[in-house]
């Protein structure tokens, strides 16, 4: 008899406690889901690894083109090379700003320093002058832009993120134009380039 009374009293209490517990768990879960979806909008976690890698490489490359272009606009002997260097500064500064905006919206910070490889190239170019500088710089420009055009073309077709894809597609024609111009100037400086003429 006592057991039955205890059971009658205890069972509703246990059930009530259980219900409250489940509601609390459900509410907490709902809150977590909301937090995850809110934060993921600005998180790089949503970006495919290939898109993240592309942003990093494009930012490093763009930064290098600006730095090398500044040197060329000051040190080049040929007026064509000087003008090309200034164009690199102008065009790549603009593209870099656009890329920073895209990266920022995805929660990514782009590199603001030259990579070790590009820093070494900059140091090498700074030691050259006259025709030797023009030749080395234009050879590098053909090589770099051949690679850039290939990478941007691939990303413009295969990028998972629409904003990254759009950036690659919009920048590609400018890079093709840079490559075409570099290939027309390079022979005048005596630069030997291994890149075939049809790569752009």
JOSUL-V643051 format. One record per residue. N is the residue number from 1. RES is the residue in one letter. OMEGA is omega in degrees with one decimal (NA if undefined). NEAR is the number of other ideal C-beta (glycine too) atoms within 10 Angstrom. D_FIRST is the distance of its C-alpha to the first C-alpha in whole Angstrom. Layout:
BEGIN
<<N,RES,OMEGA,NEAR,D_FIRST> <N,RES,OMEGA,NEAR,D_FIRST>>
END
This chain:
BEGIN
<<1,X,178.6,5,0> <2,X,179.7,6,4> <3,X,179.9,7,5> <4,X,178.7,8,5> <5,X,-179.8,9,6> <6,X,-179.5,10,9> <7,X,-179.4,10,10> <8,X,-178.3,9,11> <9,X,-173.0,10,13> <10,X,-174.1,10,14> <11,X,178.2,10,15> <12,X,179.4,10,18> <13,X,180.0,9,19> <14,X,179.5,10,20> <15,X,179.3,10,21> <16,X,179.7,10,23> <17,X,-179.9,10,25> <18,X,180.0,10,26> <19,X,179.0,10,27> <20,X,179.4,10,29> <21,X,-178.8,10,30> <22,X,178.6,10,32> <23,X,179.9,10,34> <24,X,179.3,10,35> <25,X,-179.3,10,36> <26,X,-179.9,10,38> <27,X,179.9,10,39> <28,X,179.7,10,41> <29,X,179.6,10,42> <30,X,179.1,10,44> <31,X,179.0,10,45> <32,X,-179.7,10,46> <33,X,-178.9,10,48> <34,X,-179.5,10,50> <35,X,-179.5,10,51> <36,X,-177.2,11,52> <37,X,179.0,9,54> <38,X,-174.7,10,56> <39,X,-176.2,11,57> <40,X,178.3,12,58> <41,X,-179.3,10,61> <42,X,-175.5,13,63> <43,X,177.4,13,62> <44,X,-179.9,14,64> <45,X,-179.2,11,61> <46,X,-177.6,13,62> <47,X,174.2,21,66> <48,X,-179.9,13,66> <49,X,-179.5,8,68> <50,X,178.2,15,71> <51,X,178.0,23,71> <52,X,-179.3,17,70> <53,X,179.2,13,73> <54,X,179.9,24,76> <55,X,-179.1,26,75> <56,X,-177.6,16,76> <57,X,-179.7,16,79> <58,X,179.2,24,80> <59,X,178.5,20,80> <60,X,-179.3,18,81> <61,X,179.9,22,84> <62,X,178.4,25,85> <63,X,180.0,21,85> <64,X,-179.3,21,87> <65,X,178.6,27,90> <66,X,-178.7,19,90> <67,X,179.6,20,91> <68,X,-179.6,24,93> <69,X,177.8,24,95> <70,X,179.1,15,95> <71,X,-178.3,17,97> <72,X,-178.0,26,99> <73,X,179.4,18,100> <74,X,-169.3,10,102> <75,X,-174.0,18,103> <76,X,177.7,24,104> <77,X,-179.4,14,108> <78,X,178.0,20,108> <79,X,177.1,8,107> <80,X,-179.0,16,105> <81,X,177.5,26,103> <82,X,-178.6,17,103> <83,X,178.2,15,102> <84,X,178.8,24,99> <85,X,179.2,26,98> <86,X,177.7,16,97> <87,X,177.5,18,96> <88,X,179.0,27,93> <89,X,-175.9,18,92> <90,X,-174.5,13,92> <91,X,-176.6,19,90> <92,X,174.3,24,88> <93,X,179.1,14,87> <94,X,-179.9,13,86> <95,X,179.3,21,84> <96,X,179.0,19,82> <97,X,178.4,10,81> <98,X,-179.3,14,80> <99,X,177.3,23,78> <100,X,179.6,17,76> <101,X,178.9,12,75> <102,X,-178.7,19,73> <103,X,-179.6,22,72> <104,X,179.0,12,71> <105,X,179.9,12,69> <106,X,179.5,20,67> <107,X,179.9,15,66> <108,X,172.7,19,69> <109,X,-178.2,11,72> <110,X,179.4,17,75> <111,X,177.1,14,77> <112,X,176.3,10,80> <113,X,178.1,9,82> <114,X,172.9,18,84> <115,X,-179.2,15,83> <116,X,-179.1,8,84> <117,X,-179.0,10,86> <118,X,177.0,19,88> <119,X,178.4,13,88> <120,X,177.4,11,91> <121,X,179.1,19,92> <122,X,-179.9,15,93> <123,X,179.7,10,94> <124,X,-179.3,12,97> <125,X,-178.4,19,98> <126,X,-179.3,13,98> <127,X,-177.0,9,101> <128,X,175.3,15,103> <129,X,176.8,12,106> <130,X,-176.9,11,108> <131,X,-179.9,14,108> <132,X,177.2,14,106> <133,X,-177.4,22,103> <134,X,-178.0,27,104> <135,X,-178.0,20,104> <136,X,-177.7,17,101> <137,X,-177.6,28,99> <138,X,174.8,29,100> <139,X,178.3,19,99> <140,X,-177.4,21,95> <141,X,177.1,27,95> <142,X,-179.8,23,96> <143,X,-177.0,16,93> <144,X,-175.3,21,90> <145,X,172.7,26,91> <146,X,179.0,20,91> <147,X,-178.7,16,87> <148,X,-178.9,23,86> <149,X,179.3,21,87> <150,X,-177.7,14,85> <151,X,179.9,18,82> <152,X,177.8,25,82> <153,X,180.0,16,83> <154,X,-178.4,13,80> <155,X,179.2,25,78> <156,X,178.1,17,79> <157,X,-168.2,10,78> <158,X,-177.4,13,75> <159,X,178.7,22,73> <160,X,-177.3,13,69> <161,X,-176.9,20,69> <162,X,-179.9,8,71> <163,X,178.1,15,73> <164,X,178.8,24,74> <165,X,-179.7,17,75> <166,X,178.1,14,77> <167,X,-179.3,24,79> <168,X,-178.7,25,80> <169,X,-178.0,15,81> <170,X,-176.7,13,83> <171,X,-175.2,22,85> <172,X,-179.1,18,86> <173,X,178.4,11,89> <174,X,-180.0,16,90> <175,X,176.8,26,90> <176,X,179.1,17,92> <177,X,176.8,15,94> <178,X,-177.5,23,94> <179,X,179.4,22,95> <180,X,-179.8,14,97> <181,X,179.4,19,99> <182,X,-179.1,26,99> <183,X,178.8,21,100> <184,X,-179.7,12,103> <185,X,-173.1,20,104> <186,X,-178.5,25,103> <187,X,180.0,12,106> <188,X,-179.8,13,108> <189,X,-177.5,20,107> <190,X,-179.7,12,108> <191,X,175.7,21,104> <192,X,-179.0,9,103> <193,X,-178.1,17,100> <194,X,-174.6,8,98> <195,X,176.8,18,96> <196,X,-172.7,9,98> <197,X,-176.5,8,99> <198,X,-173.5,5,96> <199,X,179.5,14,93> <200,X,NA,20,93>>
END
